[in-house]
Amino acid sequence: MSDSAVSTDPGKLTVTLPRALFTAEEVAHCLAISPTLVRQLTSAGDLPCRRIGRLVRYTLADINRFVGSRDLESH
């Protein structure tokens, strides 16, 4: 997952911000699982998320918390 740039009109200031939120598809790609499984894990409460209106988004902290919780269960 990478940073994204936010730019305004040509000739004006360009601001680069770190990427804050990710879609289920992006999380699935990062974790090498299907978007359907990401949604199932989210619905079950296993994968934390942020809701913005009807949108469901994930932070890096959400993803890391999920991966860390899987490490604990395997031991």
C-alpha positions as CSV (number, residue, x, y, z in Angstrom):
1,M,0.0,0.0,0.0
2,S,1.5,3.3,-1.0
3,D,1.2,7.0,-0.5
4,S,-1.0,9.1,-2.7
5,A,-0.6,12.6,-3.9
6,V,-3.3,15.2,-3.7
7,S,-2.8,18.0,-6.2
8,T,-4.7,21.1,-7.0
9,D,-4.8,23.2,-10.2
10,P,-1.6,23.2,-12.4
11,G,0.9,25.8,-11.1
12,K,-0.5,25.6,-7.6
13,L,0.8,23.8,-4.5
14,T,0.9,20.0,-4.6
15,V,0.4,18.3,-1.2
16,T,1.4,14.7,-0.7
17,L,-0.4,12.9,2.1
18,P,0.1,9.4,3.4
19,R,-2.7,7.0,2.4
20,A,-5.1,6.8,5.4
21,L,-7.9,4.5,4.3
22,F,-8.1,1.4,2.1
23,T,-11.0,-0.5,0.4
24,A,-11.8,-4.2,0.9
25,E,-10.3,-4.9,-2.5
26,E,-7.0,-3.2,-1.6
27,V,-6.9,-5.1,1.8
28,A,-7.6,-8.3,0.0
29,H,-4.8,-7.7,-2.4
30,C,-2.4,-6.9,0.4
31,L,-3.3,-10.0,2.4
32,A,-3.5,-12.3,-0.6
33,I,-7.1,-13.2,0.1
34,S,-10.4,-12.6,-1.7
35,P,-12.5,-9.4,-1.2
36,T,-15.4,-11.7,-0.2
37,L,-13.3,-13.1,2.7
38,V,-12.3,-9.6,3.8
39,R,-16.0,-8.7,3.9
40,Q,-16.9,-11.9,5.8
41,L,-14.1,-11.2,8.4
42,T,-15.4,-7.7,8.8
43,S,-19.0,-8.8,9.3
44,A,-17.9,-11.3,11.9
45,G,-16.0,-8.6,13.7
46,D,-12.6,-10.3,13.2
47,L,-11.2,-7.5,10.9
48,P,-11.7,-4.0,12.3
49,C,-12.8,-1.3,10.0
50,R,-14.0,2.3,9.9
51,R,-17.4,3.2,8.6
52,I,-17.9,6.5,6.8
53,G,-21.6,6.7,5.9
54,R,-22.2,3.5,3.9
55,L,-18.6,3.1,3.0
56,V,-16.4,0.6,4.8
57,R,-12.7,1.4,4.9
58,Y,-9.6,0.0,6.7
59,T,-6.6,1.7,8.2
60,L,-3.1,0.2,8.4
61,A,-3.7,-0.1,12.1
62,D,-6.8,-2.2,11.4
63,I,-4.9,-4.5,9.1
64,N,-1.9,-4.8,11.4
65,R,-4.2,-5.6,14.4
66,F,-5.9,-8.3,12.4
67,V,-2.6,-9.9,11.2
68,G,-1.3,-9.7,14.8
69,S,-4.4,-11.4,16.2
70,R,-3.9,-14.3,13.7
71,D,-0.3,-14.7,15.0
72,L,-1.6,-15.1,18.6
73,E,-4.1,-17.7,17.6
74,S,-1.6,-19.9,15.8
75,H,0.6,-20.4,19.0
